[in-house]
């Protein structure tokens, strides 16, 4: 069984998600412990299946796709890539099996933090992303992009953290001390359904406990 871990409002730089906390919105950490982890690199297959199923079911999902999969790790050289013609493009998927590609696209490597997911209302049109600079979205300054992301219709951004072993979910409309947004509620409900169906367990833990549990996996 997959053990899912979530941590609200992390503060450490260990996760390689830029300066925390963000000045706008709220950040949530997601981690996982899975028996299949020892048998393969990257995100274990059961985790990929679960998260793709959850994200597609709760929101409109956009993620990066590279048309030249043989040219990997482009995200490490964004300034040069912007001057070329090999940039990735945004794709949308409503099929969980297809959406799993976001974890193993060699042109947008999850394990090297070269992937970004955008979540918006499930019936909404494609976000207008012309004013959202991709190089900044993939940098430590990604949480400075709240205004253009909100204007584009994006409600949450998901980025892989250190070594692709965790994910940061940035809820753009969330505020401390207020009720979860509708999209946050659907996220929690979707995870609860996975737990009820026996696919995973879920623990909401402190940042120290989150770090400890992952280190022991």
C-alpha positions as CSV (number, residue, x, y, z in Angstrom):
1,X,0.0,0.0,0.0
2,X,1.1,3.6,-0.7
3,X,1.7,5.8,2.3
4,X,0.9,9.4,1.4
5,X,2.2,12.2,3.6
6,X,1.1,15.8,3.5
7,X,2.6,18.8,5.3
8,X,0.9,22.3,5.3
9,X,3.0,25.4,5.3
10,X,6.6,24.1,5.0
11,X,9.4,26.5,5.6
12,X,12.6,24.7,4.9
13,X,14.8,25.2,1.8
14,X,15.5,21.4,1.8
15,X,12.7,20.8,-0.6
16,X,14.2,22.9,-3.4
17,X,11.0,24.8,-4.0
18,X,12.4,28.3,-3.6
19,X,11.9,30.7,-0.7
20,X,9.1,29.5,1.6
21,X,6.5,30.4,2.6
22,X,5.1,32.1,-0.6
23,X,4.0,35.7,-0.1
24,X,0.6,34.8,-1.7
25,X,-1.4,31.6,-1.4
26,X,-0.4,28.5,0.6
27,X,2.1,25.7,-0.1
28,X,1.5,22.1,0.8
29,X,4.1,19.3,0.6
30,X,3.2,15.9,-0.7
31,X,5.4,12.8,-0.2
32,X,5.0,9.1,-0.5
33,X,6.4,5.8,0.7
34,X,5.8,2.8,-1.5
35,X,7.1,-0.8,-1.5
36,X,7.7,-0.6,-5.2
37,X,10.2,2.3,-4.6
38,X,13.1,-0.1,-4.2
39,X,12.4,-1.8,-7.5
40,X,12.6,1.2,-9.9
41,X,13.9,4.7,-10.1
42,X,11.7,7.8,-10.1
43,X,8.2,8.0,-8.8
44,X,6.9,4.4,-8.2
45,X,4.2,3.2,-10.7
46,X,1.4,2.9,-8.1
47,X,2.0,6.5,-7.0
48,X,2.0,7.7,-10.6
49,X,-1.3,5.9,-11.2
50,X,-2.9,7.3,-8.1
51,X,-1.8,10.9,-8.6
52,X,-2.7,11.0,-12.2
53,X,-6.1,9.6,-11.3
54,X,-6.6,12.2,-8.6
55,X,-5.5,15.2,-10.5
56,X,-7.5,14.4,-13.7
57,X,-10.6,13.7,-11.6
58,X,-10.5,16.9,-9.5
59,X,-9.4,19.6,-12.0
60,X,-8.5,20.6,-15.5
61,X,-4.8,19.5,-15.7
62,X,-2.1,21.1,-17.9
63,X,1.4,19.7,-17.9
64,X,4.6,20.1,-20.0
65,X,5.3,17.8,-22.9
66,X,8.4,17.8,-25.0
67,X,8.2,16.9,-28.7
68,X,11.8,15.8,-28.8
69,X,12.1,13.2,-26.0
70,X,15.7,12.4,-26.9
71,X,16.7,15.9,-25.9
72,X,16.5,15.5,-22.1
73,X,17.2,17.8,-19.2
74,X,16.4,21.0,-21.2
75,X,15.1,22.6,-18.0
76,X,18.7,22.9,-16.7
77,X,19.5,25.3,-19.6
78,X,16.4,27.4,-19.8
79,X,18.0,30.7,-20.9
80,X,19.6,28.9,-23.9
81,X,16.4,26.9,-24.6
82,X,14.4,30.1,-24.8
83,X,16.5,31.2,-27.7
84,X,16.0,27.9,-29.5
85,X,13.0,26.0,-30.9
86,X,13.0,23.0,-28.6
87,X,10.7,24.4,-25.9
88,X,8.1,22.1,-24.4
89,X,4.4,22.8,-24.8
90,X,1.4,22.7,-22.5
91,X,-0.9,19.7,-23.0
92,X,-4.1,18.8,-21.3
93,X,-5.3,15.3,-20.5
94,X,-8.6,13.9,-19.1
95,X,-7.2,10.3,-19.3
96,X,-5.3,9.2,-16.1
97,X,-3.3,6.7,-18.2
98,X,-2.2,9.4,-20.6
99,X,-1.5,11.8,-17.8
100,X,1.0,9.5,-16.2
101,X,3.4,10.6,-19.0
102,X,4.1,13.8,-17.0
103,X,6.2,11.7,-14.6
104,X,8.5,10.1,-17.2
105,X,8.8,12.5,-20.1
106,X,12.6,12.6,-20.6
107,X,12.3,16.1,-22.1
108,X,10.7,17.4,-19.0
109,X,12.2,15.2,-16.3
110,X,10.2,15.1,-13.1
111,X,13.3,13.8,-11.1
112,X,15.3,16.9,-12.3
113,X,12.4,19.3,-11.4
114,X,11.7,19.9,-15.1
115,X,8.0,19.5,-14.9
116,X,5.1,21.8,-13.9
117,X,1.4,21.1,-13.5
118,X,-1.3,23.7,-13.6
119,X,-4.7,23.0,-12.1
120,X,-7.9,24.9,-12.8
121,X,-11.6,24.4,-12.6
122,X,-12.5,21.2,-14.4
123,X,-14.9,22.7,-16.9
124,X,-12.8,25.8,-17.6
125,X,-11.1,26.6,-20.9
126,X,-7.3,26.3,-21.3
127,X,-5.5,28.8,-19.2
128,X,-4.2,31.9,-21.1
129,X,-0.5,31.4,-20.4
130,X,1.1,34.0,-22.7
131,X,2.0,36.2,-19.7
132,X,3.4,33.4,-17.6
133,X,7.2,33.1,-18.3
134,X,8.1,29.4,-18.3
135,X,11.7,30.1,-17.2
136,X,10.5,31.8,-14.0
137,X,7.8,29.1,-13.4
138,X,10.7,26.6,-13.3
139,X,12.9,28.7,-11.1
140,X,13.1,29.4,-7.4
141,X,11.0,32.5,-8.1
142,X,8.0,30.6,-9.2
143,X,5.9,31.8,-6.3
144,X,6.2,35.4,-7.6
145,X,3.9,34.5,-10.5
146,X,0.6,34.6,-8.6
147,X,-0.9,37.6,-10.4
148,X,-0.4,36.3,-14.0
149,X,-1.3,32.8,-13.0
150,X,-4.5,34.0,-11.4
151,X,-5.3,36.1,-14.4
152,X,-4.8,33.1,-16.7
153,X,-7.4,31.1,-14.7
154,X,-4.9,28.8,-12.8
155,X,-5.9,28.0,-9.2
156,X,-3.0,25.7,-8.2
157,X,0.5,24.8,-9.4
158,X,2.3,21.5,-8.7
159,X,6.1,21.2,-9.0
160,X,8.4,18.3,-8.1
161,X,10.7,19.1,-5.2
162,X,14.2,17.7,-4.4
163,X,15.1,14.7,-6.6
164,X,11.4,14.4,-7.6
165,X,10.8,12.6,-4.3
166,X,8.2,15.1,-3.1
167,X,5.8,17.5,-4.7
168,X,4.9,21.1,-3.8
169,X,1.2,22.1,-4.3
170,X,0.8,25.9,-4.4
171,X,-2.8,26.9,-3.8
172,X,-3.0,30.4,-5.2
173,X,-6.3,31.4,-3.6
174,X,-5.7,29.8,-0.2
175,X,-5.2,32.0,2.9
176,X,-4.1,31.2,6.4
177,X,-7.0,31.0,8.8
178,X,-9.6,30.7,6.1
179,X,-11.6,27.7,4.9
180,X,-10.0,25.6,2.1
181,X,-10.8,26.7,-1.4
182,X,-13.2,24.6,-3.5
183,X,-10.2,23.1,-5.4
184,X,-8.4,22.2,-2.1
185,X,-11.6,20.6,-0.8
186,X,-11.8,18.4,-4.0
187,X,-8.1,17.5,-3.6
188,X,-8.8,16.3,0.0
189,X,-11.9,14.5,-1.0
190,X,-10.1,12.7,-3.9
191,X,-7.4,11.6,-1.5
192,X,-10.0,10.4,1.0
193,X,-11.6,8.3,-1.7
194,X,-8.3,6.7,-2.5
195,X,-7.8,5.9,1.2
196,X,-11.4,4.5,1.5
197,X,-10.8,2.3,-1.6
198,X,-7.7,0.8,0.0
199,X,-5.2,2.3,-2.5
200,X,-3.3,4.3,0.1
201,X,-3.1,5.6,3.6
202,X,-2.8,9.3,4.4
203,X,-1.1,11.1,7.2
204,X,-1.0,14.9,7.7
205,X,2.2,15.6,9.6
206,X,4.5,18.3,10.7
207,X,7.5,19.3,8.6
208,X,9.9,17.5,10.9
209,X,7.8,14.3,10.9
210,X,7.5,14.6,7.1
211,X,11.3,14.7,6.7
212,X,11.7,11.9,9.2
213,X,9.2,9.5,7.6
214,X,10.7,10.1,4.1
215,X,14.3,9.6,5.4
216,X,13.3,6.2,6.8
217,X,11.6,4.9,3.6
